[in-house]
């Protein structure tokens, strides 16, 4: 928050509330299965990982790993260009 607050001209407390609200909104949308896109930054699509068989490294015992939802991140062009100095 130290870097963001002066940039937008708000206090750290107000900035923290704003960022927390943004994260909660994104999290809620992704939980519903929506893809969240932040123009110029990237998108957060959801995916699915199938159930699979795994092993416990210490014992070698097999375990069943249940299916689960996953969240991916796809970088936006503007963000990628900024990181690469273009």
Phi and psi in radians as a Rosetta constraint file:
Dihedral C 1 N 2 CA 2 C 2 CIRCULARHARMONIC -1.057 0.35
Dihedral N 2 CA 2 C 2 N 3 CIRCULARHARMONIC -0.605 0.35
Dihedral C 2 N 3 CA 3 C 3 CIRCULARHARMONIC -1.466 0.35
Dihedral N 3 CA 3 C 3 N 4 CIRCULARHARMONIC -0.508 0.35
Dihedral C 3 N 4 CA 4 C 4 CIRCULARHARMONIC -1.432 0.35
Dihedral N 4 CA 4 C 4 N 5 CIRCULARHARMONIC -0.754 0.35
Dihedral C 4 N 5 CA 5 C 5 CIRCULARHARMONIC -0.944 0.35
Dihedral N 5 CA 5 C 5 N 6 CIRCULARHARMONIC -0.865 0.35
Dihedral C 5 N 6 CA 6 C 6 CIRCULARHARMONIC -1.165 0.35
Dihedral N 6 CA 6 C 6 N 7 CIRCULARHARMONIC -0.526 0.35
Dihedral C 6 N 7 CA 7 C 7 CIRCULARHARMONIC -1.140 0.35
Dihedral N 7 CA 7 C 7 N 8 CIRCULARHARMONIC -0.667 0.35
Dihedral C 7 N 8 CA 8 C 8 CIRCULARHARMONIC -1.747 0.35
Dihedral N 8 CA 8 C 8 N 9 CIRCULARHARMONIC -0.053 0.35
Dihedral C 8 N 9 CA 9 C 9 CIRCULARHARMONIC 1.339 0.35
Dihedral N 9 CA 9 C 9 N 10 CIRCULARHARMONIC 0.477 0.35
Dihedral C 9 N 10 CA 10 C 10 CIRCULARHARMONIC -2.057 0.35
Dihedral N 10 CA 10 C 10 N 11 CIRCULARHARMONIC 2.910 0.35
Dihedral C 10 N 11 CA 11 C 11 CIRCULARHARMONIC -1.264 0.35
Dihedral N 11 CA 11 C 11 N 12 CIRCULARHARMONIC 2.865 0.35
Dihedral C 11 N 12 CA 12 C 12 CIRCULARHARMONIC -1.095 0.35
Dihedral N 12 CA 12 C 12 N 13 CIRCULARHARMONIC -0.632 0.35
Dihedral C 12 N 13 CA 13 C 13 CIRCULARHARMONIC -1.139 0.35
Dihedral N 13 CA 13 C 13 N 14 CIRCULARHARMONIC -0.803 0.35
Dihedral C 13 N 14 CA 14 C 14 CIRCULARHARMONIC -1.153 0.35
Dihedral N 14 CA 14 C 14 N 15 CIRCULARHARMONIC -0.709 0.35
Dihedral C 14 N 15 CA 15 C 15 CIRCULARHARMONIC -1.100 0.35
Dihedral N 15 CA 15 C 15 N 16 CIRCULARHARMONIC -0.744 0.35
Dihedral C 15 N 16 CA 16 C 16 CIRCULARHARMONIC -1.085 0.35
Dihedral N 16 CA 16 C 16 N 17 CIRCULARHARMONIC -0.733 0.35
Dihedral C 16 N 17 CA 17 C 17 CIRCULARHARMONIC -1.096 0.35
Dihedral N 17 CA 17 C 17 N 18 CIRCULARHARMONIC -0.724 0.35
Dihedral C 17 N 18 CA 18 C 18 CIRCULARHARMONIC -1.130 0.35
Dihedral N 18 CA 18 C 18 N 19 CIRCULARHARMONIC -0.823 0.35
Dihedral C 18 N 19 CA 19 C 19 CIRCULARHARMONIC -1.119 0.35
Dihedral N 19 CA 19 C 19 N 20 CIRCULARHARMONIC -0.729 0.35
Dihedral C 19 N 20 CA 20 C 20 CIRCULARHARMONIC -1.079 0.35
Dihedral N 20 CA 20 C 20 N 21 CIRCULARHARMONIC -0.706 0.35
Dihedral C 20 N 21 CA 21 C 21 CIRCULARHARMONIC -1.143 0.35
Dihedral N 21 CA 21 C 21 N 22 CIRCULARHARMONIC -0.705 0.35
Dihedral C 21 N 22 CA 22 C 22 CIRCULARHARMONIC -1.092 0.35
Dihedral N 22 CA 22 C 22 N 23 CIRCULARHARMONIC -0.815 0.35
Dihedral C 22 N 23 CA 23 C 23 CIRCULARHARMONIC -1.112 0.35
Dihedral N 23 CA 23 C 23 N 24 CIRCULARHARMONIC -0.716 0.35
Dihedral C 23 N 24 CA 24 C 24 CIRCULARHARMONIC -1.108 0.35
Dihedral N 24 CA 24 C 24 N 25 CIRCULARHARMONIC -0.695 0.35
Dihedral C 24 N 25 CA 25 C 25 CIRCULARHARMONIC -1.147 0.35
Dihedral N 25 CA 25 C 25 N 26 CIRCULARHARMONIC -0.790 0.35
Dihedral C 25 N 26 CA 26 C 26 CIRCULARHARMONIC -1.092 0.35
Dihedral N 26 CA 26 C 26 N 27 CIRCULARHARMONIC -0.792 0.35
Dihedral C 26 N 27 CA 27 C 27 CIRCULARHARMONIC -1.050 0.35
Dihedral N 27 CA 27 C 27 N 28 CIRCULARHARMONIC -0.771 0.35
Dihedral C 27 N 28 CA 28 C 28 CIRCULARHARMONIC -1.082 0.35
Dihedral N 28 CA 28 C 28 N 29 CIRCULARHARMONIC -0.734 0.35
Dihedral C 28 N 29 CA 29 C 29 CIRCULARHARMONIC -1.169 0.35
Dihedral N 29 CA 29 C 29 N 30 CIRCULARHARMONIC -0.743 0.35
Dihedral C 29 N 30 CA 30 C 30 CIRCULARHARMONIC -1.162 0.35
Dihedral N 30 CA 30 C 30 N 31 CIRCULARHARMONIC -0.654 0.35
Dihedral C 30 N 31 CA 31 C 31 CIRCULARHARMONIC -1.022 0.35
Dihedral N 31 CA 31 C 31 N 32 CIRCULARHARMONIC -0.637 0.35
Dihedral C 31 N 32 CA 32 C 32 CIRCULARHARMONIC -1.325 0.35
Dihedral N 32 CA 32 C 32 N 33 CIRCULARHARMONIC -0.174 0.35
Dihedral C 32 N 33 CA 33 C 33 CIRCULARHARMONIC 1.727 0.35
Dihedral N 33 CA 33 C 33 N 34 CIRCULARHARMONIC 0.079 0.35
Dihedral C 33 N 34 CA 34 C 34 CIRCULARHARMONIC -1.361 0.35
Dihedral N 34 CA 34 C 34 N 35 CIRCULARHARMONIC 2.628 0.35
Dihedral C 34 N 35 CA 35 C 35 CIRCULARHARMONIC -1.574 0.35
Dihedral N 35 CA 35 C 35 N 36 CIRCULARHARMONIC 2.226 0.35
Dihedral C 35 N 36 CA 36 C 36 CIRCULARHARMONIC -1.766 0.35
Dihedral N 36 CA 36 C 36 N 37 CIRCULARHARMONIC 2.232 0.35
Dihedral C 36 N 37 CA 37 C 37 CIRCULARHARMONIC -2.112 0.35
Dihedral N 37 CA 37 C 37 N 38 CIRCULARHARMONIC 2.165 0.35
Dihedral C 37 N 38 CA 38 C 38 CIRCULARHARMONIC -1.858 0.35
Dihedral N 38 CA 38 C 38 N 39 CIRCULARHARMONIC 1.805 0.35
Dihedral C 38 N 39 CA 39 C 39 CIRCULARHARMONIC -0.929 0.35
Dihedral N 39 CA 39 C 39 N 40 CIRCULARHARMONIC 2.264 0.35
Dihedral C 39 N 40 CA 40 C 40 CIRCULARHARMONIC 1.508 0.35
Dihedral N 40 CA 40 C 40 N 41 CIRCULARHARMONIC -0.268 0.35
Dihedral C 40 N 41 CA 41 C 41 CIRCULARHARMONIC -1.906 0.35
Dihedral N 41 CA 41 C 41 N 42 CIRCULARHARMONIC -0.991 0.35
Dihedral C 41 N 42 CA 42 C 42 CIRCULARHARMONIC 2.845 0.35
Dihedral N 42 CA 42 C 42 N 43 CIRCULARHARMONIC -3.075 0.35
Dihedral C 42 N 43 CA 43 C 43 CIRCULARHARMONIC -2.306 0.35
Dihedral N 43 CA 43 C 43 N 44 CIRCULARHARMONIC 2.737 0.35
Dihedral C 43 N 44 CA 44 C 44 CIRCULARHARMONIC -2.104 0.35
Dihedral N 44 CA 44 C 44 N 45 CIRCULARHARMONIC 1.452 0.35
Dihedral C 44 N 45 CA 45 C 45 CIRCULARHARMONIC -1.442 0.35
Dihedral N 45 CA 45 C 45 N 46 CIRCULARHARMONIC 2.734 0.35
Dihedral C 45 N 46 CA 46 C 46 CIRCULARHARMONIC -1.703 0.35
Dihedral N 46 CA 46 C 46 N 47 CIRCULARHARMONIC 2.774 0.35
Dihedral C 46 N 47 CA 47 C 47 CIRCULARHARMONIC -2.499 0.35
Dihedral N 47 CA 47 C 47 N 48 CIRCULARHARMONIC -3.087 0.35
Dihedral C 47 N 48 CA 48 C 48 CIRCULARHARMONIC -2.363 0.35
Dihedral N 48 CA 48 C 48 N 49 CIRCULARHARMONIC 2.430 0.35
Dihedral C 48 N 49 CA 49 C 49 CIRCULARHARMONIC -1.958 0.35
Dihedral N 49 CA 49 C 49 N 50 CIRCULARHARMONIC 2.192 0.35
Dihedral C 49 N 50 CA 50 C 50 CIRCULARHARMONIC -1.252 0.35
Dihedral N 50 CA 50 C 50 N 51 CIRCULARHARMONIC 2.774 0.35
Dihedral C 50 N 51 CA 51 C 51 CIRCULARHARMONIC -1.101 0.35
Dihedral N 51 CA 51 C 51 N 52 CIRCULARHARMONIC 2.557 0.35
Dihedral C 51 N 52 CA 52 C 52 CIRCULARHARMONIC -2.667 0.35
Dihedral N 52 CA 52 C 52 N 53 CIRCULARHARMONIC 2.950 0.35
Dihedral C 52 N 53 CA 53 C 53 CIRCULARHARMONIC -1.710 0.35
Dihedral N 53 CA 53 C 53 N 54 CIRCULARHARMONIC 2.302 0.35
Dihedral C 53 N 54 CA 54 C 54 CIRCULARHARMONIC -2.202 0.35
Dihedral N 54 CA 54 C 54 N 55 CIRCULARHARMONIC 3.123 0.35
Dihedral C 54 N 55 CA 55 C 55 CIRCULARHARMONIC -2.302 0.35
Dihedral N 55 CA 55 C 55 N 56 CIRCULARHARMONIC 2.538 0.35
Dihedral C 55 N 56 CA 56 C 56 CIRCULARHARMONIC -1.473 0.35
Dihedral N 56 CA 56 C 56 N 57 CIRCULARHARMONIC 2.057 0.35
Dihedral C 56 N 57 CA 57 C 57 CIRCULARHARMONIC -1.008 0.35
Dihedral N 57 CA 57 C 57 N 58 CIRCULARHARMONIC -0.670 0.35
Dihedral C 57 N 58 CA 58 C 58 CIRCULARHARMONIC -1.196 0.35
Dihedral N 58 CA 58 C 58 N 59 CIRCULARHARMONIC -0.625 0.35
Dihedral C 58 N 59 CA 59 C 59 CIRCULARHARMONIC -1.957 0.35
Dihedral N 59 CA 59 C 59 N 60 CIRCULARHARMONIC -0.366 0.35
Dihedral C 59 N 60 CA 60 C 60 CIRCULARHARMONIC 1.421 0.35
Dihedral N 60 CA 60 C 60 N 61 CIRCULARHARMONIC 0.029 0.35
Dihedral C 60 N 61 CA 61 C 61 CIRCULARHARMONIC -1.199 0.35
Dihedral N 61 CA 61 C 61 N 62 CIRCULARHARMONIC 2.478 0.35
Dihedral C 61 N 62 CA 62 C 62 CIRCULARHARMONIC -1.436 0.35
Dihedral N 62 CA 62 C 62 N 63 CIRCULARHARMONIC 2.495 0.35
Dihedral C 62 N 63 CA 63 C 63 CIRCULARHARMONIC -2.350 0.35
Dihedral N 63 CA 63 C 63 N 64 CIRCULARHARMONIC 2.662 0.35
Dihedral C 63 N 64 CA 64 C 64 CIRCULARHARMONIC -1.617 0.35
Dihedral N 64 CA 64 C 64 N 65 CIRCULARHARMONIC 2.129 0.35
Dihedral C 64 N 65 CA 65 C 65 CIRCULARHARMONIC -1.707 0.35
Dihedral N 65 CA 65 C 65 N 66 CIRCULARHARMONIC 2.126 0.35
Dihedral C 65 N 66 CA 66 C 66 CIRCULARHARMONIC -1.248 0.35
Dihedral N 66 CA 66 C 66 N 67 CIRCULARHARMONIC 2.816 0.35
Dihedral C 66 N 67 CA 67 C 67 CIRCULARHARMONIC -1.184 0.35
Dihedral N 67 CA 67 C 67 N 68 CIRCULARHARMONIC 2.702 0.35
Dihedral C 67 N 68 CA 68 C 68 CIRCULARHARMONIC -2.675 0.35
Dihedral N 68 CA 68 C 68 N 69 CIRCULARHARMONIC 2.750 0.35
Dihedral C 68 N 69 CA 69 C 69 CIRCULARHARMONIC -1.402 0.35
Dihedral N 69 CA 69 C 69 N 70 CIRCULARHARMONIC 2.592 0.35
Dihedral C 69 N 70 CA 70 C 70 CIRCULARHARMONIC -2.231 0.35
Dihedral N 70 CA 70 C 70 N 71 CIRCULARHARMONIC 2.791 0.35
Dihedral C 70 N 71 CA 71 C 71 CIRCULARHARMONIC -2.093 0.35
Dihedral N 71 CA 71 C 71 N 72 CIRCULARHARMONIC 2.301 0.35
Dihedral C 71 N 72 CA 72 C 72 CIRCULARHARMONIC -1.914 0.35
Dihedral N 72 CA 72 C 72 N 73 CIRCULARHARMONIC 2.923 0.35
Dihedral C 72 N 73 CA 73 C 73 CIRCULARHARMONIC -2.304 0.35
Dihedral N 73 CA 73 C 73 N 74 CIRCULARHARMONIC 2.176 0.35
Dihedral C 73 N 74 CA 74 C 74 CIRCULARHARMONIC -1.964 0.35
Dihedral N 74 CA 74 C 74 N 75 CIRCULARHARMONIC 2.078 0.35
Dihedral C 74 N 75 CA 75 C 75 CIRCULARHARMONIC -1.201 0.35
Dihedral N 75 CA 75 C 75 N 76 CIRCULARHARMONIC 2.414 0.35
Dihedral C 75 N 76 CA 76 C 76 CIRCULARHARMONIC -1.361 0.35
Dihedral N 76 CA 76 C 76 N 77 CIRCULARHARMONIC 2.728 0.35
Dihedral C 76 N 77 CA 77 C 77 CIRCULARHARMONIC -1.061 0.35
Dihedral N 77 CA 77 C 77 N 78 CIRCULARHARMONIC -0.787 0.35
Dihedral C 77 N 78 CA 78 C 78 CIRCULARHARMONIC -1.087 0.35
Dihedral N 78 CA 78 C 78 N 79 CIRCULARHARMONIC -0.703 0.35
Dihedral C 78 N 79 CA 79 C 79 CIRCULARHARMONIC -1.187 0.35
Dihedral N 79 CA 79 C 79 N 80 CIRCULARHARMONIC -0.763 0.35
Dihedral C 79 N 80 CA 80 C 80 CIRCULARHARMONIC -1.081 0.35
Dihedral N 80 CA 80 C 80 N 81 CIRCULARHARMONIC -0.763 0.35
Dihedral C 80 N 81 CA 81 C 81 CIRCULARHARMONIC -1.103 0.35
Dihedral N 81 CA 81 C 81 N 82 CIRCULARHARMONIC -0.703 0.35
Dihedral C 81 N 82 CA 82 C 82 CIRCULARHARMONIC -1.137 0.35
Dihedral N 82 CA 82 C 82 N 83 CIRCULARHARMONIC -0.710 0.35
Dihedral C 82 N 83 CA 83 C 83 CIRCULARHARMONIC -1.172 0.35
Dihedral N 83 CA 83 C 83 N 84 CIRCULARHARMONIC -0.646 0.35
Dihedral C 83 N 84 CA 84 C 84 CIRCULARHARMONIC -1.521 0.35
Dihedral N 84 CA 84 C 84 N 85 CIRCULARHARMONIC 0.049 0.35
Dihedral C 84 N 85 CA 85 C 85 CIRCULARHARMONIC 1.323 0.35
Dihedral N 85 CA 85 C 85 N 86 CIRCULARHARMONIC 0.370 0.35
